[in-house]
Amino acid sequence: MSEEQDHEAIHREFEDAVNMTPAALEKWLATEESRSVGTGVGHDEGQRIVAIKHKKKADLTDADYDHMRKVVGYVHRHLAQKGPADDKEHSAWRFSLMNWGHDPLK
């Protein structure tokens, strides 16, 4: 697979995994719920995702694609855990995923 094909595949997977808009993610990151699970790493990841989402595809760097791959992996691993059986809406599992740009209830 060429680098261009690899980047295209990563971009598609990232767009599928990150189902929150940059505005929705920024709003979420400012909440107490977000901070309750994401001090440090979660917030940093969320801010970097917002920055990537604001870029034009042609302006994405190799480092951006590496980060996009990391985001996709995180989201897929945490979705596989399926979260708690009850009250997923208010769970740390959902809040953590949302810090990474994915709302599992969407």
N, C-alpha and C positions, 0 to 999 in steps of 0.2 A: 504494500500500500504506500502510495506517495505521501509526502508530508502534507500536501494540499488535501488529499482524500482523508488523511488522518484528522486534520484540522476540521474538515467539514463534518465528519462523524462526531467528533467531540462537541462541536458547536450544536449539532442537532440534539445530542444527548443532554447537554447543558440546558438548552431551551426547554426540553421535556421535564428535566428534574427541577429546575427553578420555575415554579409556577406562580410566583408572586411578582408583581411589577416592582420596579425600583422604588416608586412612591410608596407602595404598600409595605415594602420591606423596610424602608427608612422610618416610616411611621411605627412599624412593629418594634424596631430596634430601640425606639425611644420609650417603650413601655416598661413598667415594673416587671411584668411577666417575663419579658425578654431578658432583662437583667437578672432575674431569679435563676436562670439556668445558663446564662452565657456571658458571665463576666470574663473579660479577656478574649479568649480564643473565639467564642461564638460571635461576639460583636465585631471583632476584627474580620472574621470570615464574611459576615453579613455586609460590612462596609466595602470589602473588596469585591463582593458580588455586585453590589450596587454600581461600583465604578466600572466593572466589566460590562454590565448591562447598558451603561450610558455610552459606551464606546461604539463607534462604527466597526462593523466586522473587519473591514480592511485595516483598521488601526490596532487590532489585537496582536499582542506579542506572543512569543513562545512561552514566556512566563505566564501570560494570561491563559493560554491553552493548558499549561500544566495545572494551573489552579482550577480551571474548569473541570479537568479530569478528576481532581481531588474532590470537588463539590459533588460531582456525579457519583463517585464511589461512596462518599459519606451518606448521601441521600438514599442510595440503593441499600446500603448496609442497614441503616436505621429503619427504613420501610420494611425490610425483611423481618425485623423484630416484632412487627405488627402492633406494638404499643399495648397499653393496658386494655383489659377487657371492658372496663367501665370508665366513663368520663374521659374519653380521649380528648375532648375539647379543651379541658383544663389541665392536661397532663404535661409533665416535664418532657416526655417523649415528643409531643407535638411542638411544644415551645422550642425545644432544641432544633428540631427540623426547620421550624420557621426562621430561626436565626441563620440558617443556611439557605433561606429563600424558598423553602418548600412547605406549603400548608397541606398536610395530608387529608384535611377535610374538604378540600376543593374538589 
